[in-house]
Structures are given as structure tokens and as C-alpha cells.
């Protein structure tokens, strides 16, 4: 798993899949536009919702859960990175949320 910056994630969000693994209550604060929401605990049962031919950028609140998810996705055959600092860093930088 590699860690990318919020700027790299923002630049790649038009081509890569953004996977928000936070819990439903957490996404009330906003998500990255175009992100797919699959809580970490549901990922195993919902892998088919991801496109295996496109890279995945895993996102959570701070970057801890998404790092574990990115590792699991890479082991499952996906190409996945985690976004350093998570949504805390994203919103602090003033990047778009929906």
C-alpha cells in the first residue's frame, strides 16, 4: 500500500475510484464528490461494487482505517492507495465536499 497526499488524490479523483470507508454517521460531515461509500466493515461483502480495472484511493477520517483497507484491497488484486490525513486533512485544505 502506498500513501498519497490530498493534492494527489484530488488530481486523480477524475480517473481513480475514491472509496470512503467511514461509517454512515461520519459521512454526514461530507464526502469527496464522486466517492463510493462502503463502510470498512461491509467491504468484504461489497467488493463487487468496485471496478477491479481502476485504481482505488481509500479514504477515512484520519487515514488509519483506509490504510488497512488499501492493504486488503491490494491483497484482493486491486491497485489501492490510502489518502494521508483522511477527510480531516481534505476539509482543512478547503477541498470540495458534497
MIZA-906670 format. One record per residue: residue number from 1; residue in three letters; x, y, z of N, C-alpha, C in turn. Coordinates in steps of 0.001 Angstrom, whole numbers, padded with zeros to 6 digits. Layout:
<pts>
<pt><num>NUM</num><residuo>Ala</residuo><n_X>X</n_X><n_Y>Y</n_Y><n_Z>Z</n_Z><ca_X>X</ca_X><ca_Y>Y</ca_Y><ca_Z>Z</ca_Z><c_X>X</c_X><c_Y>Y</c_Y><c_Z>Z</c_Z></pt>
...
</pts>
This chain:
<pts>
<pt><num>1</num><residuo>Unk</residuo><n_X>000850</n_X><n_Y>-001174</n_Y><n_Z>000000</n_Z><ca_X>000000</ca_X><ca_Y>000000</ca_Y><ca_Z>000000</ca_Z><c_X>000886</c_X><c_Y>001225</c_Y><c_Z>000000</c_Z></pt>
<pt><num>2</num><residuo>Unk</residuo><n_X>000501</n_X><n_Y>002166</n_Y><n_Z>-000816</n_Z><ca_X>001224</ca_X><ca_Y>003429</ca_Y><ca_Z>-000771</ca_Z><c_X>000285</c_X><c_Y>004523</c_Y><c_Z>-000272</c_Z></pt>
<pt><num>3</num><residuo>Unk</residuo><n_X>000887</n_X><n_Y>005536</n_Y><n_Z>000293</n_Z><ca_X>000137</ca_X><ca_Y>006652</ca_Y><ca_Z>000834</ca_Z><c_X>000312</c_X><c_Y>007827</c_Y><c_Z>-000119</c_Z></pt>
<pt><num>4</num><residuo>Unk</residuo><n_X>-000800</n_X><n_Y>008463</n_Y><n_Z>-000478</n_Z><ca_X>-000729</ca_X><ca_Y>009624</ca_Y><ca_Z>-001352</ca_Z><c_X>-001239</c_X><c_Y>010849</c_Y><c_Z>-000596</c_Z></pt>
<pt><num>5</num><residuo>Unk</residuo><n_X>-000885</n_X><n_Y>012009</n_Y><n_Z>-001085</n_Z><ca_X>-001300</ca_X><ca_Y>013256</ca_Y><ca_Z>-000440</ca_Z><c_X>-002720</c_X><c_Y>013622</c_Y><c_Z>-000870</c_Z></pt>
<pt><num>6</num><residuo>Unk</residuo><n_X>-003303</n_X><n_Y>014575</n_Y><n_Z>-000162</n_Z><ca_X>-004631</ca_X><ca_Y>015041</ca_Y><ca_Z>-000550</ca_Z><c_X>-004588</c_X><c_Y>015707</c_Y><c_Z>-001919</c_Z></pt>
<pt><num>7</num><residuo>Unk</residuo><n_X>-003495</n_X><n_Y>016373</n_Y><n_Z>-002246</n_Z><ca_X>-003371</ca_X><ca_Y>017002</ca_Y><ca_Z>-003567</ca_Z><c_X>-003303</c_X><c_Y>015947</c_Y><c_Z>-004668</c_Z></pt>
<pt><num>8</num><residuo>Unk</residuo><n_X>-002577</n_X><n_Y>014867</n_Y><n_Z>-004433</n_Z><ca_X>-002523</ca_X><ca_Y>013778</ca_Y><ca_Z>-005413</ca_Z><c_X>-003897</c_X><c_Y>013136</c_Y><c_Z>-005569</c_Z></pt>
<pt><num>9</num><residuo>Unk</residuo><n_X>-004583</n_X><n_Y>012928</n_Y><n_Z>-004454</n_Z><ca_X>-005927</ca_X><ca_Y>012340</ca_Y><ca_Z>-004518</ca_Z><c_X>-006874</c_X><c_Y>013253</c_Y><c_Z>-005287</c_Z></pt>
<pt><num>10</num><residuo>Unk</residuo><n_X>-006795</n_X><n_Y>014535</n_Y><n_Z>-005043</n_Z><ca_X>-007654</ca_X><ca_Y>015486</ca_Y><ca_Z>-005743</ca_Z><c_X>-007377</c_X><c_Y>015456</c_Y><c_Z>-007247</c_Z></pt>
<pt><num>11</num><residuo>Unk</residuo><n_X>-006113</n_X><n_Y>015377</n_Y><n_Z>-007625</n_Z><ca_X>-005751</ca_X><ca_Y>015326</ca_Y><ca_Z>-009041</ca_Z><c_X>-006218</c_X><c_Y>014037</c_Y><c_Z>-009713</c_Z></pt>
<pt><num>12</num><residuo>Unk</residuo><n_X>-006295</n_X><n_Y>012947</n_Y><n_Z>-008943</n_Z><ca_X>-006645</ca_X><ca_Y>011642</ca_Y><ca_Z>-009514</ca_Z><c_X>-008120</c_X><c_Y>011289</c_Y><c_Z>-009383</c_Z></pt>
<pt><num>13</num><residuo>Unk</residuo><n_X>-008926</n_X><n_Y>012123</n_Y><n_Z>-008714</n_Z><ca_X>-010300</ca_X><ca_Y>011713</ca_Y><ca_Z>-008437</ca_Z><c_X>-011162</c_X><c_Y>011619</c_Y><c_Z>-009690</c_Z></pt>
<pt><num>14</num><residuo>Unk</residuo><n_X>-010743</n_X><n_Y>012182</n_Y><n_Z>-010797</n_Z><ca_X>-011492</ca_X><ca_Y>012040</ca_Y><ca_Z>-012034</ca_Z><c_X>-011251</c_X><c_Y>010705</c_Y><c_Z>-012721</c_Z></pt>
<pt><num>15</num><residuo>Unk</residuo><n_X>-010142</n_X><n_Y>010057</n_Y><n_Z>-012402</n_Z><ca_X>-009816</ca_X><ca_Y>008784</ca_Y><ca_Z>-013056</ca_Z><c_X>-009868</c_X><c_Y>007593</c_Y><c_Z>-012105</c_Z></pt>
<pt><num>16</num><residuo>Unk</residuo><n_X>-009495</n_X><n_Y>007793</n_Y><n_Z>-010843</n_Z><ca_X>-009489</ca_X><ca_Y>006704</ca_Y><ca_Z>-009871</ca_Z><c_X>-010822</c_X><c_Y>006637</c_Y><c_Z>-009129</c_Z></pt>
<pt><num>17</num><residuo>Unk</residuo><n_X>-011052</n_X><n_Y>005530</n_Y><n_Z>-008476</n_Z><ca_X>-012233</ca_X><ca_Y>005381</ca_Y><ca_Z>-007622</ca_Z><c_X>-011873</c_X><c_Y>005867</c_Y><c_Z>-006219</c_Z></pt>
<pt><num>18</num><residuo>Unk</residuo><n_X>-012667</n_X><n_Y>006760</n_Y><n_Z>-005684</n_Z><ca_X>-012479</ca_X><ca_Y>007195</ca_Y><ca_Z>-004305</ca_Z><c_X>-013422</c_X><c_Y>006350</c_Y><c_Z>-003457</c_Z></pt>
<pt><num>19</num><residuo>Unk</residuo><n_X>-012868</n_X><n_Y>005623</n_Y><n_Z>-002516</n_Z><ca_X>-013642</ca_X><ca_Y>004746</ca_Y><ca_Z>-001653</ca_Z><c_X>-013631</c_X><c_Y>005291</c_Y><c_Z>-000240</c_Z></pt>
<pt><num>20</num><residuo>Unk</residuo><n_X>-014759</n_X><n_Y>005764</n_Y><n_Z>000219</n_Z><ca_X>-014896</ca_X><ca_Y>006299</ca_Y><ca_Z>001577</ca_Z><c_X>-015346</c_X><c_Y>005165</c_Y><c_Z>002483</c_Z></pt>
<pt><num>21</num><residuo>Unk</residuo><n_X>-014501</n_X><n_Y>004792</n_Y><n_Z>003432</n_Z><ca_X>-014775</ca_X><ca_Y>003632</ca_Y><ca_Z>004284</ca_Z><c_X>-015267</c_X><c_Y>004015</c_Y><c_Z>005680</c_Z></pt>
<pt><num>22</num><residuo>Unk</residuo><n_X>-015627</n_X><n_Y>005296</n_Y><n_Z>005854</n_Z><ca_X>-016140</ca_X><ca_Y>005733</ca_Y><ca_Z>007155</ca_Z><c_X>-017551</c_X><c_Y>005183</c_Y><c_Z>007384</c_Z></pt>
<pt><num>23</num><residuo>Unk</residuo><n_X>-017974</n_X><n_Y>005227</n_Y><n_Z>008627</n_Z><ca_X>-019324</ca_X><ca_Y>004788</ca_Y><ca_Z>008978</ca_Z><c_X>-020350</c_X><c_Y>005804</c_Y><c_Z>008469</c_Z></pt>
<pt><num>24</num><residuo>Unk</residuo><n_X>-021590</n_X><n_Y>005369</n_Y><n_Z>008344</n_Z><ca_X>-022643</ca_X><ca_Y>006230</ca_Y><ca_Z>007805</ca_Z><c_X>-022788</c_X><c_Y>007539</c_Y><c_Z>008567</c_Z></pt>
<pt><num>25</num><residuo>Unk</residuo><n_X>-022683</n_X><n_Y>007507</n_Y><n_Z>009879</n_Z><ca_X>-022800</ca_X><ca_Y>008739</ca_Y><ca_Z>010662</ca_Z><c_X>-021679</c_X><c_Y>009725</c_Y><c_Z>010344</c_Z></pt>
<pt><num>26</num><residuo>Unk</residuo><n_X>-020509</n_X><n_Y>009205</n_Y><n_Z>010019</n_Z><ca_X>-019364</ca_X><ca_Y>010070</ca_Y><ca_Z>009740</ca_Z><c_X>-019488</c_X><c_Y>010812</c_Y><c_Z>008415</c_Z></pt>
<pt><num>27</num><residuo>Unk</residuo><n_X>-020154</n_X><n_Y>010217</n_Y><n_Z>007448</n_Z><ca_X>-020229</ca_X><ca_Y>010874</ca_Y><ca_Z>006141</ca_Z><c_X>-021202</c_X><c_Y>012043</c_Y><c_Z>006123</c_Z></pt>
<pt><num>28</num><residuo>Unk</residuo><n_X>-021955</n_X><n_Y>012214</n_Y><n_Z>007207</n_Z><ca_X>-022851</ca_X><ca_Y>013371</ca_Y><ca_Z>007306</ca_Z><c_X>-022062</c_X><c_Y>014671</c_Y><c_Z>007239</c_Z></pt>
<pt><num>29</num><residuo>Unk</residuo><n_X>-020787</n_X><n_Y>014626</n_Y><n_Z>007575</n_Z><ca_X>-019923</ca_X><ca_Y>015807</ca_Y><ca_Z>007517</ca_Z><c_X>-019470</c_X><c_Y>016105</c_Y><c_Z>006089</c_Z></pt>
<pt><num>30</num><residuo>Unk</residuo><n_X>-019796</n_X><n_Y>015244</n_Y><n_Z>005152</n_Z><ca_X>-019437</ca_X><ca_Y>015454</ca_Y><ca_Z>003755</ca_Z><c_X>-018493</c_X><c_Y>014392</c_Y><c_Z>003231</c_Z></pt>
<pt><num>31</num><residuo>Unk</residuo><n_X>-018594</n_X><n_Y>014172</n_Y><n_Z>001935</n_Z><ca_X>-017748</ca_X><ca_Y>013209</ca_Y><ca_Z>001233</ca_Z><c_X>-017094</c_X><c_Y>013903</c_Y><c_Z>000048</c_Z></pt>
<pt><num>32</num><residuo>Unk</residuo><n_X>-016038</n_X><n_Y>013309</n_Y><n_Z>-000453</n_Z><ca_X>-015414</ca_X><ca_Y>013798</ca_Y><ca_Z>-001675</ca_Z><c_X>-016413</c_X><c_Y>013564</c_Y><c_Z>-002814</c_Z></pt>
<pt><num>33</num><residuo>Unk</residuo><n_X>-016683</n_X><n_Y>014578</n_Y><n_Z>-003641</n_Z><ca_X>-017628</ca_X><ca_Y>014388</ca_Y><ca_Z>-004750</ca_Z><c_X>-017238</c_X><c_Y>013179</c_Y><c_Z>-005618</c_Z></pt>
<pt><num>34</num><residuo>Unk</residuo><n_X>-018213</n_X><n_Y>012340</n_Y><n_Z>-005891</n_Z><ca_X>-017996</ca_X><ca_Y>011152</ca_Y><ca_Z>-006704</ca_Z><c_X>-017512</c_X><c_Y>009935</c_Y><c_Z>-005942</c_Z></pt>
<pt><num>35</num><residuo>Unk</residuo><n_X>-017279</n_X><n_Y>010068</n_Y><n_Z>-004640</n_Z><ca_X>-016790</ca_X><ca_Y>008935</ca_Y><ca_Z>-003844</ca_Z><c_X>-017864</c_X><c_Y>007863</c_Y><c_Z>-003703</c_Z></pt>
<pt><num>36</num><residuo>Unk</residuo><n_X>-017390</n_X><n_Y>006640</n_Y><n_Z>-003554</n_Z><ca_X>-018241</ca_X><ca_Y>005486</ca_Y><ca_Z>-003282</ca_Z><c_X>-018183</c_X><c_Y>005259</c_Y><c_Z>-001776</c_Z></pt>
<pt><num>37</num><residuo>Unk</residuo><n_X>-019340</n_X><n_Y>005117</n_Y><n_Z>-001143</n_Z><ca_X>-019348</ca_X><ca_Y>004886</ca_Y><ca_Z>000304</ca_Z><c_X>-019597</c_X><c_Y>003414</c_Y><c_Z>000593</c_Z></pt>
<pt><num>38</num><residuo>Unk</residuo><n_X>-018590</n_X><n_Y>002752</n_Y><n_Z>001144</n_Z><ca_X>-018720</ca_X><ca_Y>001385</ca_Y><ca_Z>001639</ca_Z><c_X>-018014</c_X><c_Y>001356</c_Y><c_Z>002995</c_Z></pt>
<pt><num>39</num><residuo>Unk</residuo><n_X>-018764</n_X><n_Y>001295</n_Y><n_Z>004096</n_Z><ca_X>-018113</ca_X><ca_Y>001241</ca_Y><ca_Z>005413</ca_Z><c_X>-017123</c_X><c_Y>000078</c_Y><c_Z>005494</c_Z></pt>
<pt><num>40</num><residuo>Unk</residuo><n_X>-016049</n_X><n_Y>000284</n_Y><n_Z>006196</n_Z><ca_X>-014977</ca_X><ca_Y>-000718</ca_Y><ca_Z>006288</ca_Z><c_X>-015506</c_X><c_Y>-002103</c_Y><c_Z>006635</c_Z></pt>
<pt><num>41</num><residuo>Unk</residuo><n_X>-016432</n_X><n_Y>-002196</n_Y><n_Z>007563</n_Z><ca_X>-016962</ca_X><ca_Y>-003484</ca_Y><ca_Z>007988</ca_Z><c_X>-017792</c_X><c_Y>-004199</c_Y><c_Z>006937</c_Z></pt>
<pt><num>42</num><residuo>Unk</residuo><n_X>-018216</n_X><n_Y>-003495</n_Y><n_Z>005904</n_Z><ca_X>-019030</ca_X><ca_Y>-004093</ca_Y><ca_Z>004841</ca_Z><c_X>-018235</c_X><c_Y>-004394</c_Y><c_Z>003578</c_Z></pt>
<pt><num>43</num><residuo>Unk</residuo><n_X>-016969</n_X><n_Y>-004015</n_Y><n_Z>003555</n_Z><ca_X>-016191</ca_X><ca_Y>-004097</ca_Y><ca_Z>002323</ca_Z><c_X>-016132</c_X><c_Y>-005502</c_Y><c_Z>001739</c_Z></pt>
<pt><num>44</num><residuo>Unk</residuo><n_X>-015875</n_X><n_Y>-006506</n_Y><n_Z>002573</n_Z><ca_X>-015757</ca_X><ca_Y>-007874</ca_Y><ca_Z>002063</ca_Z><c_X>-016984</c_X><c_Y>-008328</c_Y><c_Z>001295</c_Z></pt>
<pt><num>45</num><residuo>Unk</residuo><n_X>-018162</n_X><n_Y>-007957</n_Y><n_Z>001767</n_Z><ca_X>-019409</ca_X><ca_Y>-008364</ca_Y><ca_Z>001132</ca_Z><c_X>-019762</c_X><c_Y>-007494</c_Y><c_Z>-000075</c_Z></pt>
<pt><num>46</num><residuo>Unk</residuo><n_X>-019088</n_X><n_Y>-006354</n_Y><n_Z>-000220</n_Z><ca_X>-019471</ca_X><ca_Y>-005408</ca_Y><ca_Z>-001273</ca_Z><c_X>-018350</c_X><c_Y>-005120</c_Y><c_Z>-002275</c_Z></pt>
<pt><num>47</num><residuo>Unk</residuo><n_X>-017319</n_X><n_Y>-005968</n_Y><n_Z>-002319</n_Z><ca_X>-016198</ca_X><ca_Y>-005758</ca_Y><ca_Z>-003242</ca_Z><c_X>-016642</c_X><c_Y>-005638</c_Y><c_Z>-004693</c_Z></pt>
<pt><num>48</num><residuo>Unk</residuo><n_X>-017725</n_X><n_Y>-006326</n_Y><n_Z>-005052</n_Z><ca_X>-018198</ca_X><ca_Y>-006310</ca_Y><ca_Z>-006442</ca_Z><c_X>-018644</c_X><c_Y>-004915</c_Y><c_Z>-006884</c_Z></pt>
<pt><num>49</num><residuo>Unk</residuo><n_X>-018846</n_X><n_Y>-004004</n_Y><n_Z>-005944</n_Z><ca_X>-019238</ca_X><ca_Y>-002635</ca_Y><ca_Z>-006291</ca_Z><c_X>-018063</c_X><c_Y>-001811</c_Y><c_Z>-006802</c_Z></pt>
<pt><num>50</num><residuo>Unk</residuo><n_X>-016853</n_X><n_Y>-002343</n_Y><n_Z>-006660</n_Z><ca_X>-015661</ca_X><ca_Y>-001650</ca_Y><ca_Z>-007136</ca_Z><c_X>-015232</c_X><c_Y>-002207</c_Y><c_Z>-008487</c_Z></pt>
<pt><num>51</num><residuo>Unk</residuo><n_X>-014677</n_X><n_Y>-001359</n_Y><n_Z>-009324</n_Z><ca_X>-014181</ca_X><ca_Y>-001737</ca_Y><ca_Z>-010645</ca_Z><c_X>-012724</c_X><c_Y>-002176</c_Y><c_Z>-010489</c_Z></pt>
<pt><num>52</num><residuo>Unk</residuo><n_X>-012480</n_X><n_Y>-003457</n_Y><n_Z>-010663</n_Z><ca_X>-011137</ca_X><ca_Y>-004006</ca_Y><ca_Z>-010491</ca_Z><c_X>-010125</c_X><c_Y>-003493</c_Y><c_Z>-011498</c_Z></pt>
<pt><num>53</num><residuo>Unk</residuo><n_X>-010585</n_X><n_Y>-002855</n_Y><n_Z>-012562</n_Z><ca_X>-009657</ca_X><ca_Y>-002354</ca_Y><ca_Z>-013581</ca_Z><c_X>-009208</c_X><c_Y>-000909</c_Y><c_Z>-013320</c_Z></pt>
<pt><num>54</num><residuo>Unk</residuo><n_X>-009779</n_X><n_Y>-000284</n_Y><n_Z>-012293</n_Z><ca_X>-009423</ca_X><ca_Y>001108</ca_Y><ca_Z>-011979</ca_Z><c_X>-008804</c_X><c_Y>001199</c_Y><c_Z>-010589</c_Z></pt>
<pt><num>55</num><residuo>Unk</residuo><n_X>-007771</n_X><n_Y>002018</n_Y><n_Z>-010422</n_Z><ca_X>-007165</ca_X><ca_Y>002186</ca_Y><ca_Z>-009102</ca_Z><c_X>-008172</c_X><c_Y>002729</c_Y><c_Z>-008090</c_Z></pt>
<pt><num>56</num><residuo>Unk</residuo><n_X>-007933</n_X><n_Y>002403</n_Y><n_Z>-006830</n_Z><ca_X>-008797</ca_X><ca_Y>002834</ca_Y><ca_Z>-005730</ca_Z><c_X>-007977</c_X><c_Y>003714</c_Y><c_Z>-004782</c_Z></pt>
<pt><num>57</num><residuo>Unk</residuo><n_X>-008581</n_X><n_Y>004806</n_Y><n_Z>-004348</n_Z><ca_X>-007999</ca_X><ca_Y>005635</ca_Y><ca_Z>-003286</ca_Z><c_X>-008925</c_X><c_Y>005487</c_Y><c_Z>-002083</c_Z></pt>
<pt><num>58</num><residuo>Unk</residuo><n_X>-008430</n_X><n_Y>004846</n_Y><n_Z>-001043</n_Z><ca_X>-009222</ca_X><ca_Y>004621</ca_Y><ca_Z>000170</ca_Z><c_X>-009107</c_X><c_Y>005832</c_Y><c_Z>001084</c_Z></pt>
<pt><num>59</num><residuo>Unk</residuo><n_X>-010265</n_X><n_Y>006236</n_Y><n_Z>001641</n_Z><ca_X>-010344</ca_X><ca_Y>007439</ca_Y><ca_Z>002474</ca_Z><c_X>-011138</c_X><c_Y>007119</c_Y><c_Z>003733</c_Z></pt>
<pt><num>60</num><residuo>Unk</residuo><n_X>-010668</n_X><n_Y>007645</n_Y><n_Z>004867</n_Z><ca_X>-011430</ca_X><ca_Y>007582</ca_Y><ca_Z>006113</ca_Z><c_X>-011293</c_X><c_Y>008936</c_Y><c_Z>006808</c_Z></pt>
<pt><num>61</num><residuo>Unk</residuo><n_X>-011526</n_X><n_Y>009006</n_Y><n_Z>008089</n_Z><ca_X>-011443</ca_X><ca_Y>010284</ca_Y><ca_Z>008791</ca_Z><c_X>-010008</c_X><c_Y>010785</c_Y><c_Z>008882</c_Z></pt>
<pt><num>62</num><residuo>Unk</residuo><n_X>-009079</n_X><n_Y>009905</n_Y><n_Z>009310</n_Z><ca_X>-007707</ca_X><ca_Y>010352</ca_Y><ca_Z>009552</ca_Z><c_X>-006644</c_X><c_Y>009629</c_Y><c_Z>008733</c_Z></pt>
<pt><num>63</num><residuo>Unk</residuo><n_X>-006991</n_X><n_Y>008504</n_Y><n_Z>008143</n_Z><ca_X>-006031</ca_X><ca_Y>007737</ca_Y><ca_Z>007350</ca_Z><c_X>-005674</c_X><c_Y>006387</c_Y><c_Z>007921</c_Z></pt>
<pt><num>64</num><residuo>Unk</residuo><n_X>-006112</n_X><n_Y>006078</n_Y><n_Z>009148</n_Z><ca_X>-005763</ca_X><ca_Y>004794</ca_Y><ca_Z>009760</ca_Z><c_X>-006562</c_X><c_Y>003637</c_Y><c_Z>009173</c_Z></pt>
<pt><num>65</num><residuo>Unk</residuo><n_X>-007875</n_X><n_Y>003742</n_Y><n_Z>009169</n_Z><ca_X>-008715</ca_X><ca_Y>002669</ca_Y><ca_Z>008614</ca_Z><c_X>-008447</c_X><c_Y>002491</c_Y><c_Z>007131</c_Z></pt>
<pt><num>66</num><residuo>Unk</residuo><n_X>-008304</n_X><n_Y>003597</n_Y><n_Z>006420</n_Z><ca_X>-008118</ca_X><ca_Y>003496</ca_Y><ca_Z>004968</ca_Z><c_X>-006799</c_X><c_Y>002808</c_Y><c_Z>004624</c_Z></pt>
<pt><num>67</num><residuo>Unk</residuo><n_X>-005790</n_X><n_Y>002926</n_Y><n_Z>005466</n_Z><ca_X>-004529</ca_X><ca_Y>002223</ca_Y><ca_Z>005221</ca_Z><c_X>-004748</c_X><c_Y>000713</c_Y><c_Z>005294</c_Z></pt>
<pt><num>68</num><residuo>Unk</residuo><n_X>-005526</n_X><n_Y>000267</n_Y><n_Z>006273</n_Z><ca_X>-005828</ca_X><ca_Y>-001171</ca_Y><ca_Z>006389</ca_Z><c_X>-006665</c_X><c_Y>-001639</c_Y><c_Z>005203</c_Z></pt>
<pt><num>69</num><residuo>Unk</residuo><n_X>-007610</n_X><n_Y>-000811</n_Y><n_Z>004782</n_Z><ca_X>-008454</ca_X><ca_Y>-001156</ca_Y><ca_Z>003631</ca_Z><c_X>-007615</c_X><c_Y>-001240</c_Y><c_Z>002359</c_Z></pt>
<pt><num>70</num><residuo>Unk</residuo><n_X>-006720</n_X><n_Y>-000284</n_Y><n_Z>002160</n_Z><ca_X>-005870</ca_X><ca_Y>-000314</ca_Y><ca_Z>000965</ca_Z><c_X>-005025</c_X><c_Y>-001584</c_Y><c_Z>000936</c_Z></pt>
<pt><num>71</num><residuo>Unk</residuo><n_X>-004485</n_X><n_Y>-001980</n_Y><n_Z>002082</n_Z><ca_X>-003721</ca_X><ca_Y>-003233</ca_Y><ca_Z>002143</ca_Z><c_X>-004600</c_X><c_Y>-004417</c_Y><c_Z>001747</c_Z></pt>
<pt><num>72</num><residuo>Unk</residuo><n_X>-005805</n_X><n_Y>-004480</n_Y><n_Z>002291</n_Z><ca_X>-006716</ca_X><ca_Y>-005590</ca_Y><ca_Z>001991</ca_Z><c_X>-007098</c_X><c_Y>-005595</c_Y><c_Z>000510</c_Z></pt>
<pt><num>73</num><residuo>Unk</residuo><n_X>-007332</n_X><n_Y>-004424</n_Y><n_Z>-000052</n_Z><ca_X>-007682</ca_X><ca_Y>-004350</ca_Y><ca_Z>-001475</ca_Z><c_X>-006523</c_X><c_Y>-004805</c_Y><c_Z>-002345</c_Z></pt>
<pt><num>74</num><residuo>Unk</residuo><n_X>-005319</n_X><n_Y>-004397</n_Y><n_Z>-002010</n_Z><ca_X>-004152</ca_X><ca_Y>-004843</ca_Y><ca_Z>-002773</ca_Z><c_X>-004007</c_X><c_Y>-006360</c_Y><c_Z>-002706</c_Z></pt>
<pt><num>75</num><residuo>Unk</residuo><n_X>-004247</n_X><n_Y>-006942</n_Y><n_Z>-001547</n_Z><ca_X>-004183</ca_X><ca_Y>-008402</ca_Y><ca_Z>-001393</ca_Z><c_X>-005266</c_X><c_Y>-009089</c_Y><c_Z>-002211</c_Z></pt>
<pt><num>76</num><residuo>Unk</residuo><n_X>-006398</n_X><n_Y>-008394</n_Y><n_Z>-002423</n_Z><ca_X>-007512</ca_X><ca_Y>-008961</ca_Y><ca_Z>-003198</ca_Z><c_X>-007345</c_X><c_Y>-008738</c_Y><c_Z>-004702</c_Z></pt>
<pt><num>77</num><residuo>Unk</residuo><n_X>-006231</n_X><n_Y>-008134</n_Y><n_Z>-005119</n_Z><ca_X>-005967</ca_X><ca_Y>-007962</ca_Y><ca_Z>-006535</ca_Z><c_X>-006246</c_X><c_Y>-006570</c_Y><c_Z>-007090</c_Z></pt>
<pt><num>78</num><residuo>Unk</residuo><n_X>-006662</n_X><n_Y>-005649</n_Y><n_Z>-006247</n_Z><ca_X>-006887</ca_X><ca_Y>-004269</ca_Y><ca_Z>-006683</ca_Z><c_X>-005569</c_X><c_Y>-003492</c_Y><c_Z>-006593</c_Z></pt>
<pt><num>79</num><residuo>Unk</residuo><n_X>-005536</n_X><n_Y>-002350</n_Y><n_Z>-007222</n_Z><ca_X>-004453</ca_X><ca_Y>-001392</ca_Y><ca_Z>-007037</ca_Z><c_X>-005026</c_X><c_Y>-000295</c_Y><c_Z>-006154</c_Z></pt>
<pt><num>80</num><residuo>Unk</residuo><n_X>-004512</n_X><n_Y>-000170</n_Y><n_Z>-004943</n_Z><ca_X>-005120</ca_X><ca_Y>000754</ca_Y><ca_Z>-003980</ca_Z><c_X>-004072</c_X><c_Y>001543</c_Y><c_Z>-003214</c_Z></pt>
<pt><num>81</num><residuo>Unk</residuo><n_X>-004409</n_X><n_Y>002792</n_Y><n_Z>-002958</n_Z><ca_X>-003604</ca_X><ca_Y>003688</ca_Y><ca_Z>-002135</ca_Z><c_X>-004491</c_X><c_Y>004205</c_Y><c_Z>-001008</c_Z></pt>
<pt><num>82</num><residuo>Unk</residuo><n_X>-003868</n_X><n_Y>004777</n_Y><n_Z>-000010</n_Z><ca_X>-004596</ca_X><ca_Y>005454</ca_Y><ca_Z>001050</ca_Z><c_X>-004259</c_X><c_Y>006937</c_Y><c_Z>000998</c_Z></pt>
<pt><num>83</num><residuo>Unk</residuo><n_X>-005221</n_X><n_Y>007767</n_Y><n_Z>001371</n_Z><ca_X>-005011</ca_X><ca_Y>009209</ca_Y><ca_Z>001359</ca_Z><c_X>-004557</c_X><c_Y>009658</c_Y><c_Z>002748</c_Z></pt>
<pt><num>84</num><residuo>Unk</residuo><n_X>-003344</n_X><n_Y>010178</n_Y><n_Z>002821</n_Z><ca_X>-002774</ca_X><ca_Y>010641</ca_Y><ca_Z>004087</ca_Z><c_X>-003629</c_X><c_Y>011747</c_Y><c_Z>004694</c_Z></pt>
<pt><num>85</num><residuo>Unk</residuo><n_X>-003886</n_X><n_Y>011638</n_Y><n_Z>005983</n_Z><ca_X>-004634</ca_X><ca_Y>012672</ca_Y><ca_Z>006689</ca_Z><c_X>-006135</c_X><c_Y>012561</c_Y><c_Z>006588</c_Z></pt>
<pt><num>86</num><residuo>Unk</residuo><n_X>-006626</n_X><n_Y>011727</n_Y><n_Z>005679</n_Z><ca_X>-008054</ca_X><ca_Y>011474</ca_Y><ca_Z>005537</ca_Z><c_X>-008884</c_X><c_Y>012721</c_Y><c_Z>005295</c_Z></pt>
<pt><num>87</num><residuo>Unk</residuo><n_X>-010169</n_X><n_Y>012590</n_Y><n_Z>005601</n_Z><ca_X>-011102</ca_X><ca_Y>013691</ca_Y><ca_Z>005374</ca_Z><c_X>-010810</c_X><c_Y>014889</c_Y><c_Z>006274</c_Z></pt>
<pt><num>88</num><residuo>Unk</residuo><n_X>-010144</n_X><n_Y>014649</n_Y><n_Z>007390</n_Z><ca_X>-009757</ca_X><ca_Y>015767</ca_Y><ca_Z>008248</ca_Z><c_X>-008833</c_X><c_Y>016711</c_Y><c_Z>007483</c_Z></pt>
<pt><num>89</num><residuo>Unk</residuo><n_X>-007821</n_X><n_Y>016152</n_Y><n_Z>006825</n_Z><ca_X>-006882</ca_X><ca_Y>016974</ca_Y><ca_Z>006044</ca_Z><c_X>-007561</c_X><c_Y>017560</c_Y><c_Z>004809</c_Z></pt>
<pt><num>90</num><residuo>Unk</residuo><n_X>-008431</n_X><n_Y>016762</n_Y><n_Z>004158</n_Z><ca_X>-009125</ca_X><ca_Y>017213</ca_Y><ca_Z>002955</ca_Z><c_X>-009965</c_X><c_Y>018457</c_Y><c_Z>003245</c_Z></pt>
<pt><num>91</num><residuo>Unk</residuo><n_X>-010774</n_X><n_Y>018395</n_Y><n_Z>004283</n_Z><ca_X>-011643</ca_X><ca_Y>019537</ca_Y><ca_Z>004584</ca_Z><c_X>-010838</c_X><c_Y>020715</c_Y><c_Z>005133</c_Z></pt>
<pt><num>92</num><residuo>Unk</residuo><n_X>-009806</n_X><n_Y>020441</n_Y><n_Z>005890</n_Z><ca_X>-008941</ca_X><ca_Y>021507</ca_Y><ca_Z>006417</ca_Z><c_X>-008307</c_X><c_Y>022289</c_Y><c_Z>005260</c_Z></pt>
<pt><num>93</num><residuo>Unk</residuo><n_X>-008023</n_X><n_Y>021597</n_Y><n_Z>004142</n_Z><ca_X>-007396</ca_X><ca_Y>022240</ca_Y><ca_Z>002981</ca_Z><c_X>-008425</c_X><c_Y>022983</c_Y><c_Z>002119</c_Z></pt>
<pt><num>94</num><residuo>Unk</residuo><n_X>-009706</n_X><n_Y>022861</n_Y><n_Z>002469</n_Z><ca_X>-010736</ca_X><ca_Y>023556</ca_Y><ca_Z>001716</ca_Z><c_X>-011101</c_X><c_Y>022893</c_Y><c_Z>000402</c_Z></pt>
<pt><num>95</num><residuo>Unk</residuo><n_X>-010779</n_X><n_Y>021615</n_Y><n_Z>000272</n_Z><ca_X>-011113</ca_X><ca_Y>020884</ca_Y><ca_Z>-000955</ca_Z><c_X>-012605</c_X><c_Y>020548</c_Y><c_Z>-000960</c_Z></pt>
<pt><num>96</num><residuo>Unk</residuo><n_X>-013175</n_X><n_Y>020290</n_Y><n_Z>-002149</n_Z><ca_X>-014629</ca_X><ca_Y>020136</ca_Y><ca_Z>-002249</ca_Z><c_X>-015194</c_X><c_Y>018915</c_Y><c_Z>-001527</c_Z></pt>
<pt><num>97</num><residuo>Unk</residuo><n_X>-016372</n_X><n_Y>019104</n_Y><n_Z>-000959</n_Z><ca_X>-017144</ca_X><ca_Y>018026</ca_Y><ca_Z>-000351</ca_Z><c_X>-018581</c_X><c_Y>018160</c_Y><c_Z>-000832</c_Z></pt>
<pt><num>98</num><residuo>Unk</residuo><n_X>-019276</n_X><n_Y>017047</n_Y><n_Z>-000783</n_Z><ca_X>-020710</ca_X><ca_Y>017085</ca_Y><ca_Z>-001120</ca_Z><c_X>-021507</c_X><c_Y>016570</c_Y><c_Z>000044</c_Z></pt>
</pts>
